[in-house]
Amino acid sequence: MRHALAQGQRAVLRRILWIVQVALSTLPTNKHKDNKMNKGTAIVGFIACFLSGMGLMYGIGQRPRSGDITPDTSTTTAPGAAWSDSDSPIPVTSQDPTWGNRNAPVTIVVFSDFQCPFCSRVEGTLDQIKEQYGKDKVRIVWKNEPLSFHKDAKPAAIAAYAVFLAKGNDAFWKFHKAAFAGQRELNDANYEKWAVEAGVDAATFKKFKDDPRAAAKVEEDHALAQKVGVSGTPHFKINGIELSGAQPLEKFKEVIDAQLEKAKAKAAAGVKPDKIYVELSKENFKAAPAQDKKQQEAPKRDEDKTIWKIPVGTSPVDGPDTAMVTIVLFSDFQCPFCKRVEDTLKEVKKAYGDKVRFVWKDQPLPFHPRAKPAAVLAREAMAQKGPKAFWEAHDKLFASAPKLEDADLENLAKELGLDVAKFKDALAKDKYKDVIEADQNLADDMNASGTPHFFINGIRLVGAQPLEKFKEVIDEQIKKAEAIKAKGVPANKVYDEIMKEGKEPPPPEMKKVPAPGPDQPFKGGKDAKVVIQEFSDFQCPFCSRVEPTVKQVLETYGNKVKIVWRHKPLPFHKEAPLASEASIEAFKQKGPDAFWKYHDILFEKQKEPNALLRPALESYAEQIGLDMVKFKKALDTNVHKPLVDADSKVADDAGISGTPAFIITVNNKPEGYFISGAQPFPKFKKIIDRALKEAK
C-alpha cells in the first residue's frame, strides 16, 4: 500500500496519524488527575477526530478547485493550522504569507510591490515594528500589489508566492528579504537562486511557479487592493485603518498603540482572541468608505492650504516670470514616479501655456545611485548651452531612464551637442555638488523627502498625481494671482508677493542633554567645538546600520568634530546591557582604542547567533587582549551597570526613546540639534555644516 500511494496521499495519511495522536492524548491519565474529561467524552472526541481524518482521506486524489490555494503543509505547516479571517472587510487567511501569531491583537495588512523603491525603504520600519512589538502583539500579512509600470514586480510576486506554496511562511520571508535586497536584479535566474536559498529545491520551485494558483493569488490580491482603495505602494491597513506610503515608525506606532488598547477592551468584553481582528477591522473600516470616496473624487492635500516659502533662486526655469502660477518640483531622474508624472506635467503646460512656469530642484534619492550623475548632465547642459538645453537634457534623461549608466549619459551628451570631455570632467570632480546639495537641504527643510514633490505657488502637492489634481490647485491659484495683479502688482512680481506670506521651514529639532564626561569614549578632535553624542545599542540593527555613516562623518570632518559614545540599551534588547558593560570594561582596561575595537567587533558579529551572549563577549575580550580575570569579574558583579544606567537616564530625560539617536551641540551649549534614526549622510552633513558655521 505504501508504494501504491502518491506523495500527496502519504501526506494525508501522516495528517490522519497526527490527528489520532492528538485525540488519544486527550484520554485521562494518572498524571492528570484534575482532568474533568471522562473516558466516554474522550472516546467520542477520538472518533470525531478519526472521522475527520477519514474525511480527509476521502479527498485523496481529488483535484483542487480552481479557486483553491493551499500551501504544501505536508512538510512545512502543522496540521490543522489553517485559519481564516475572511469576515473582515480586509480578509486574510492562512493562504496569505504571514509573520506573527494567529491571535495577535493587531494585524498589519501590507499591500506591496517587490520593484517599488518605497516598499523597499519601508521594510526597515517593518523590521523595527517586529522587533519592538513581537509576534504576540502584531501580525503582518503580505498582499501583492505589483504596479503596472514595474514590469518585474508581477513575476517577482508570482515567484515569491510559489515559494510560499512550496514551503510556507518562513521560506516566503527569506525569499522576500532576498528579493528586496536584490531589487535591481529581479529576474528568473535570481528567483530560482533565492528560492533555493530559502530551502526550496529548483525543481519544486519551478513546479509551483508554473502552477496557475500562484498567478491567481497575485491577481486576487490586486483585486482586493482595488476594492479597498489602494492606489499606490506601499499601503497598509492596520486593523482596517489606512496608512499610505513609506511612513516613519512613529506613524505606525500611533495606530498600533491605539489598536492595542482597543483590543484589550475587546478582550475584556469577552471577544475571543481570534475574533478581535475581524471585529476591529469592521469597526475601523466602517467609517472609511465615505472618506475613501471623497479622496477618490478629490484627492486630499494640505487641509490648511499652507503656503510654503520656496525660493526660485538660480534653479532651471521653464516658462515666463510673468506666469500667474509657479510650480516648484523636487524630482529625481531615476525615480519611476517622477518619470510617470512627466506626461501629466506636459498636459499642464499644454492646458495653461504661459500662465504656468516650472522650477526644477534636484532631489536625487540616496537609493537611486544614477540620479545624481544624471542631474550633473542636466546641469552641465545648462552651463554649456543655456536653460533651454537643461530642459532638453531633462526630457532625454527621463526618456532614457532607467538606462542612466555612464555610457548612457555620454551618449546623451553627444546627442545634446555637448562637449563630452567637459561633462566627464564635471562628473569626476562633482562640479555641481554644492547646488545639488542646496536643493536637497531645501527639500529636507520642507519635508519633501520623497519624489516627485511639488509646491504650486507654495501649496504642497505630493506624488505622481493625475491632471485633475493639479488643475484643482492651479485654477485656485490663478484666481488668487489675478486678484494680486489687479491691485497693481506687476505680473513678474506676483510670485514674490505670494511668498511674502509663505511659511518658513521649521527649525531643526533640538534637545537638551548634559555635556559628556571626560571618561567617555570618543573619536575625532578632543577640543572640537562641535560635539556629536551618539546614543546607541549594540543589539539594535539600526545602530549597526548607521555605523558606516558615522565613519563617513569622521572621514569628512576629522578633528572638526568630536563623536562621543553614550549607552542606550533598549528594554526589549535583553542582551544589550551586558554588551555595553563589556565594552566599558574594555575601555577601563585599555582605553579608547580597546573600546572602539570591541565596539566594532560587537557590530560586526551582531547578526550571528548568540553573538551577544556571555561566552561570545568573553571571546571578543580575549581577541583584543584584555585581562580575562578582571573582565569576568566586571561582568559577574555588573560593576559598570551604573554607567550604562546613567547614560540611559540622560537619554530618557531628553525624551530619546529609540536608537540610534544623535545630539549635535556647539560650543558646549546644553541644547543641541537632534537626529533620530539611521539617517543618510546628507542629513548629518546638513546639520554639522550648520553647527560648524555657528561655532566660528
BELLIN-V631865 format. One record per backbone hydrogen bond with DSSP energy under -1.0 kcal/mol. NH is the residue of the N-H (numbers start at 1). CO is the residue of the C=O. E is the energy in kcal/mol with one decimal. If there is no record, write none. Layout:
nh=<NH & NH>
co=<CO & CO>
e=<E & E>
This chain:
nh=<5 & 10 & 11 & 12 & 13 & 14 & 15 & 16 & 17 & 18 & 19 & 20 & 21 & 22 & 23 & 24 & 25 & 26 & 27 & 35 & 42 & 43 & 44 & 45 & 46 & 47 & 48 & 49 & 50 & 51 & 52 & 53 & 54 & 55 & 56 & 57 & 58 & 60 & 62 & 68 & 72 & 73 & 81 & 85 & 88 & 94 & 96 & 99 & 101 & 104 & 106 & 108 & 109 & 110 & 111 & 112 & 116 & 120 & 121 & 122 & 126 & 127 & 128 & 129 & 130 & 131 & 132 & 133 & 134 & 138 & 139 & 140 & 141 & 142 & 143 & 145 & 150 & 153 & 156 & 157 & 158 & 159 & 160 & 161 & 162 & 163 & 164 & 165 & 166 & 167 & 168 & 172 & 173 & 174 & 175 & 176 & 177 & 178 & 179 & 180 & 181 & 182 & 183 & 185 & 191 & 192 & 193 & 194 & 195 & 196 & 197 & 198 & 199 & 200 & 205 & 206 & 207 & 208 & 209 & 210 & 214 & 216 & 217 & 218 & 219 & 220 & 221 & 222 & 223 & 224 & 225 & 226 & 227 & 228 & 230 & 235 & 236 & 237 & 238 & 239 & 241 & 243 & 245 & 247 & 252 & 253 & 254 & 255 & 256 & 257 & 258 & 259 & 260 & 261 & 262 & 263 & 264 & 265 & 266 & 267 & 268 & 269 & 270 & 271 & 275 & 279 & 280 & 281 & 282 & 283 & 284 & 285 & 286 & 292 & 293 & 294 & 295 & 296 & 297 & 298 & 305 & 308 & 309 & 310 & 315 & 318 & 323 & 325 & 327 & 328 & 329 & 330 & 331 & 335 & 339 & 340 & 341 & 345 & 346 & 347 & 348 & 349 & 350 & 351 & 352 & 353 & 355 & 356 & 357 & 358 & 359 & 360 & 361 & 363 & 368 & 371 & 374 & 375 & 376 & 377 & 378 & 379 & 380 & 381 & 382 & 383 & 384 & 385 & 386 & 390 & 391 & 392 & 393 & 394 & 395 & 396 & 397 & 398 & 399 & 400 & 401 & 403 & 404 & 409 & 410 & 411 & 412 & 413 & 414 & 415 & 416 & 417 & 418 & 420 & 423 & 424 & 425 & 426 & 427 & 428 & 429 & 431 & 433 & 436 & 437 & 438 & 439 & 440 & 441 & 442 & 443 & 444 & 445 & 446 & 447 & 448 & 453 & 454 & 455 & 456 & 457 & 459 & 461 & 463 & 465 & 470 & 471 & 472 & 473 & 474 & 475 & 476 & 477 & 478 & 479 & 480 & 481 & 482 & 483 & 484 & 485 & 486 & 488 & 489 & 493 & 494 & 497 & 498 & 499 & 501 & 502 & 503 & 511 & 513 & 520 & 523 & 525 & 528 & 531 & 532 & 533 & 534 & 535 & 536 & 540 & 544 & 545 & 546 & 550 & 551 & 552 & 553 & 554 & 555 & 556 & 557 & 558 & 560 & 561 & 562 & 563 & 564 & 565 & 566 & 568 & 573 & 576 & 579 & 580 & 581 & 582 & 583 & 584 & 585 & 586 & 587 & 588 & 589 & 590 & 591 & 595 & 596 & 597 & 598 & 599 & 600 & 601 & 602 & 603 & 604 & 605 & 608 & 611 & 613 & 617 & 618 & 619 & 620 & 621 & 622 & 623 & 624 & 625 & 626 & 631 & 632 & 633 & 634 & 635 & 636 & 637 & 639 & 641 & 644 & 645 & 646 & 647 & 648 & 649 & 650 & 651 & 652 & 653 & 654 & 655 & 656 & 661 & 662 & 663 & 664 & 665 & 667 & 669 & 672 & 673 & 674 & 675 & 677 & 679 & 683 & 684 & 685 & 686 & 687 & 688 & 689 & 690 & 691 & 692 & 693 & 694 & 695>
co=<1 & 6 & 7 & 8 & 9 & 10 & 11 & 12 & 13 & 14 & 15 & 16 & 17 & 18 & 19 & 20 & 21 & 23 & 24 & 32 & 38 & 39 & 40 & 41 & 42 & 43 & 44 & 45 & 46 & 47 & 48 & 49 & 50 & 51 & 52 & 53 & 54 & 57 & 59 & 65 & 165 & 71 & 78 & 92 & 85 & 83 & 93 & 140 & 135 & 101 & 137 & 139 & 237 & 141 & 235 & 143 & 113 & 116 & 117 & 118 & 122 & 123 & 124 & 125 & 126 & 127 & 128 & 129 & 130 & 134 & 106 & 99 & 108 & 97 & 110 & 112 & 147 & 150 & 152 & 153 & 154 & 155 & 156 & 157 & 158 & 159 & 160 & 161 & 162 & 163 & 164 & 168 & 169 & 170 & 171 & 172 & 173 & 174 & 175 & 176 & 177 & 178 & 180 & 182 & 187 & 188 & 189 & 190 & 191 & 192 & 193 & 194 & 196 & 195 & 201 & 202 & 203 & 204 & 205 & 206 & 211 & 212 & 213 & 214 & 215 & 216 & 217 & 218 & 219 & 220 & 221 & 222 & 223 & 224 & 225 & 111 & 243 & 109 & 241 & 107 & 238 & 236 & 234 & 245 & 248 & 249 & 250 & 251 & 252 & 253 & 254 & 255 & 256 & 257 & 258 & 259 & 260 & 261 & 262 & 263 & 264 & 265 & 267 & 266 & 272 & 275 & 276 & 277 & 278 & 279 & 280 & 281 & 282 & 288 & 289 & 290 & 291 & 292 & 293 & 294 & 302 & 458 & 503 & 308 & 312 & 358 & 320 & 355 & 357 & 455 & 359 & 453 & 361 & 332 & 335 & 336 & 337 & 341 & 342 & 343 & 344 & 345 & 346 & 347 & 348 & 349 & 352 & 353 & 325 & 318 & 327 & 316 & 329 & 331 & 365 & 368 & 370 & 371 & 372 & 373 & 374 & 375 & 376 & 377 & 378 & 379 & 380 & 381 & 382 & 386 & 387 & 388 & 389 & 390 & 391 & 392 & 393 & 394 & 395 & 396 & 397 & 400 & 402 & 405 & 406 & 407 & 408 & 409 & 410 & 411 & 412 & 414 & 413 & 418 & 419 & 420 & 421 & 422 & 423 & 424 & 425 & 426 & 430 & 432 & 433 & 434 & 435 & 436 & 437 & 438 & 439 & 440 & 441 & 442 & 444 & 443 & 330 & 461 & 328 & 459 & 326 & 456 & 454 & 452 & 463 & 466 & 467 & 468 & 469 & 470 & 471 & 472 & 473 & 474 & 475 & 476 & 477 & 478 & 479 & 480 & 481 & 482 & 485 & 484 & 490 & 491 & 493 & 494 & 495 & 498 & 499 & 307 & 672 & 670 & 517 & 563 & 561 & 525 & 665 & 562 & 663 & 564 & 661 & 566 & 537 & 540 & 541 & 542 & 546 & 547 & 548 & 549 & 550 & 551 & 552 & 553 & 554 & 557 & 558 & 530 & 523 & 532 & 521 & 534 & 536 & 570 & 573 & 575 & 576 & 577 & 578 & 579 & 580 & 581 & 582 & 583 & 584 & 585 & 586 & 587 & 591 & 592 & 593 & 594 & 595 & 596 & 597 & 598 & 599 & 600 & 601 & 605 & 608 & 610 & 613 & 614 & 615 & 616 & 617 & 618 & 619 & 620 & 622 & 621 & 627 & 628 & 629 & 630 & 631 & 632 & 633 & 634 & 638 & 640 & 641 & 642 & 643 & 644 & 645 & 646 & 647 & 648 & 649 & 650 & 652 & 651 & 535 & 675 & 533 & 673 & 531 & 529 & 666 & 511 & 664 & 509 & 662 & 660 & 677 & 680 & 680 & 681 & 682 & 683 & 684 & 685 & 686 & 687 & 688 & 689 & 690 & 691>
e=<-1.5 & -2.3 & -2.0 & -1.8 & -2.4 & -2.4 & -1.8 & -2.4 & -2.5 & -2.0 & -2.4 & -2.6 & -2.3 & -2.5 & -2.6 & -2.9 & -2.1 & -1.4 & -1.7 & -1.5 & -2.3 & -2.7 & -2.3 & -2.5 & -2.4 & -2.9 & -2.7 & -2.5 & -2.8 & -3.0 & -2.2 & -2.2 & -2.3 & -2.2 & -1.8 & -2.2 & -2.3 & -2.0 & -2.2 & -1.6 & -3.5 & -1.7 & -1.6 & -3.2 & -1.4 & -2.4 & -2.2 & -2.8 & -2.4 & -1.9 & -1.5 & -3.3 & -2.6 & -3.3 & -3.1 & -2.3 & -1.4 & -1.8 & -2.1 & -1.9 & -2.1 & -2.1 & -1.8 & -2.1 & -2.4 & -2.2 & -2.8 & -2.5 & -1.7 & -1.9 & -2.8 & -3.3 & -2.9 & -2.7 & -3.0 & -2.9 & -1.9 & -1.5 & -1.7 & -2.3 & -2.6 & -2.4 & -2.6 & -2.4 & -2.1 & -1.8 & -1.8 & -2.8 & -2.2 & -2.7 & -2.8 & -1.9 & -2.6 & -1.7 & -2.4 & -3.2 & -2.2 & -2.1 & -2.8 & -2.0 & -2.1 & -2.1 & -1.3 & -2.7 & -2.4 & -2.2 & -2.0 & -3.3 & -2.2 & -2.5 & -2.3 & -1.4 & -1.4 & -2.5 & -2.6 & -2.4 & -2.0 & -2.3 & -2.7 & -2.0 & -1.6 & -2.2 & -2.1 & -1.6 & -2.1 & -2.3 & -2.6 & -2.1 & -2.4 & -2.0 & -2.5 & -2.2 & -2.0 & -2.3 & -3.0 & -1.9 & -3.0 & -1.9 & -3.2 & -2.7 & -2.1 & -2.3 & -2.9 & -2.2 & -1.2 & -2.8 & -2.1 & -1.3 & -3.1 & -2.9 & -1.4 & -2.3 & -2.4 & -1.6 & -1.9 & -2.5 & -1.9 & -1.9 & -2.1 & -2.6 & -2.6 & -1.5 & -1.5 & -2.5 & -2.3 & -2.2 & -2.9 & -2.8 & -1.9 & -2.1 & -3.1 & -2.3 & -1.4 & -3.4 & -2.9 & -2.0 & -2.5 & -2.4 & -2.2 & -2.8 & -1.4 & -2.6 & -2.4 & -1.1 & -1.7 & -2.8 & -1.6 & -2.1 & -3.0 & -2.6 & -2.9 & -3.1 & -2.2 & -1.3 & -2.0 & -2.1 & -1.9 & -2.1 & -1.9 & -1.6 & -2.1 & -2.3 & -2.3 & -2.4 & -2.4 & -2.3 & -2.0 & -1.5 & -2.2 & -2.6 & -2.7 & -2.4 & -2.5 & -2.6 & -2.1 & -1.6 & -1.6 & -2.0 & -2.3 & -1.8 & -2.0 & -2.4 & -2.7 & -2.4 & -1.8 & -2.3 & -2.4 & -2.6 & -2.3 & -1.1 & -1.6 & -1.7 & -2.6 & -2.8 & -2.2 & -2.1 & -2.8 & -2.0 & -2.0 & -2.1 & -2.3 & -2.3 & -1.6 & -2.5 & -2.5 & -2.0 & -2.0 & -2.4 & -1.9 & -2.2 & -2.0 & -1.6 & -2.7 & -1.1 & -1.8 & -2.7 & -2.1 & -2.5 & -2.3 & -2.5 & -2.4 & -2.5 & -1.8 & -2.4 & -2.6 & -2.1 & -1.8 & -2.3 & -2.8 & -2.1 & -2.5 & -2.5 & -2.7 & -2.1 & -1.4 & -3.4 & -1.8 & -3.2 & -2.1 & -3.1 & -2.9 & -1.9 & -2.6 & -2.4 & -2.1 & -1.4 & -2.9 & -2.2 & -1.3 & -3.1 & -2.8 & -1.1 & -2.2 & -2.5 & -1.6 & -1.6 & -2.7 & -2.7 & -1.8 & -1.7 & -2.6 & -2.1 & -2.0 & -1.2 & -2.2 & -1.2 & -2.2 & -2.4 & -2.4 & -1.3 & -1.5 & -3.3 & -2.4 & -2.2 & -1.2 & -2.1 & -2.2 & -1.4 & -2.0 & -3.6 & -2.8 & -3.3 & -3.1 & -2.4 & -1.3 & -1.6 & -1.9 & -1.6 & -2.1 & -2.4 & -1.9 & -2.2 & -2.0 & -2.5 & -2.3 & -2.6 & -2.3 & -2.3 & -1.2 & -2.0 & -2.8 & -3.0 & -2.3 & -3.0 & -2.9 & -2.0 & -1.1 & -1.4 & -2.3 & -2.3 & -2.5 & -2.0 & -2.0 & -2.0 & -1.9 & -1.8 & -2.7 & -2.4 & -2.4 & -2.2 & -1.9 & -2.7 & -2.0 & -2.6 & -3.0 & -2.4 & -2.1 & -2.4 & -1.8 & -2.4 & -2.4 & -2.3 & -1.6 & -1.3 & -2.3 & -2.2 & -2.0 & -2.1 & -1.7 & -2.3 & -1.9 & -1.4 & -1.3 & -2.4 & -2.4 & -2.7 & -2.0 & -2.4 & -2.0 & -2.7 & -2.4 & -1.4 & -1.5 & -1.7 & -2.9 & -2.2 & -2.1 & -2.3 & -2.4 & -2.0 & -1.9 & -2.8 & -3.1 & -1.3 & -1.4 & -2.8 & -1.8 & -2.7 & -2.1 & -2.8 & -2.7 & -2.4 & -1.7 & -2.9 & -2.6 & -2.9 & -2.5 & -2.9 & -2.1 & -1.0 & -1.1 & -3.0 & -2.3 & -1.5 & -3.1 & -2.9 & -1.5 & -2.5 & -2.8 & -1.8 & -1.7 & -1.7>
